């Protein structure tokens, strides 16, 4: 073999090795829980009831958000923009509530779509309940004969995800259950310490459905966020309590992990071979190199080729860089009689409600009214706790 051929073979081997290493790194990052988020959003100035930040995509976004700092020991709810200075590239926003810690100049934290830390912080009555796992949950009581709402958060999230919409559902009289999963920061870890992208977490959704059924739920709406929408759709098709599930509210849904990963790599101008390699690692014999105790075949969570068994509403931003809206558009176009799609202005993944609370709530309320016959609680005795 000539030197040129040897060099070519060595270069090809090096390139293949690099691609394999990169696929493994992506696979590991996808399933490994985030222990601490980087705190890069810094306060430049503090005034009476307001704070000033360097203007960027997050700090300039319309709506209501949170700033966490000190590894979540500090938390403030940050309200609408008061003023901005284009020349200095700064933005000043109202501070609606400080839940813990102290805000000061040079405080650095991370921006979040979470708005309330607990139901109490949202002004809602609640009870702590323990689901099998054990996985802690919040129960917000509602009115008899109104549907229950089970809030299911996304990958790397917490049960506080759904609190931003909980006051809306409470006004409608719905009993609500905000659940966590094994592997969440406030729940026991999974045996291998990894996320399973909805495959094992689906058992915690089933436990929540068990709880609701045992406590008098006549009908159940699942409100799923991102990966939580994956599990909501899967539960509607496969749950032992699927006869009680009457509607799905899906915010920034991951409907198809395969298309989502392919679109994500394409948006970053990376070869699609990376997404294919990641999926092969997760579901094949190399899963142990990603730290997984068992392979993850994400194809079993893809129900996009099947009509949803109940009405569904999708609320999705046109600018979602993590979960492209075109997957939601295709699903809604395939089943227009059952799936409603509401497009939101560009915002970060799962921050549709933050960007426009009125649009989110009016759309869901209108959908509930339109599907009242399908979503109404069934008659029958309510079991008192």
Secondary structure as UniProt FT lines:
FT   HELIX           3..31
FT   STRAND          41..47
FT   TURN            48..49
FT   STRAND          50..54
FT   TURN            57..60
FT   STRAND          65..69
FT   TURN            70..73
FT   STRAND          74..85
FT   TURN            86..89
FT   STRAND          90..100
FT   TURN            105..106
FT   STRAND          108..112
FT   HELIX           120..122
FT   STRAND          127..131
FT   TURN            132..134
FT   STRAND          135..140
FT   TURN            144..145
FT   STRAND          148..152
FT   TURN            155..156
FT   HELIX           159..162
FT   HELIX           163..171
FT   TURN            172..173
FT   STRAND          175..179
FT   TURN            182..183
FT   TURN            185..186
FT   TURN            191..192
FT   TURN            197..201
FT   HELIX           202..214
FT   TURN            215..216
FT   STRAND          220..225
FT   HELIX           227..238
FT   TURN            240..244
FT   STRAND          245..251
FT   HELIX           257..267
FT   TURN            268..269
FT   HELIX           272..283
FT   HELIX           285..290
FT   HELIX           298..301
FT   TURN            304..305
FT   STRAND          311..317
FT   TURN            318..319
FT   HELIX           325..334
FT   TURN            335..338
FT   STRAND          339..344
FT   TURN            349..350
FT   HELIX           352..355
FT   HELIX           357..370
FT   HELIX           372..375
//
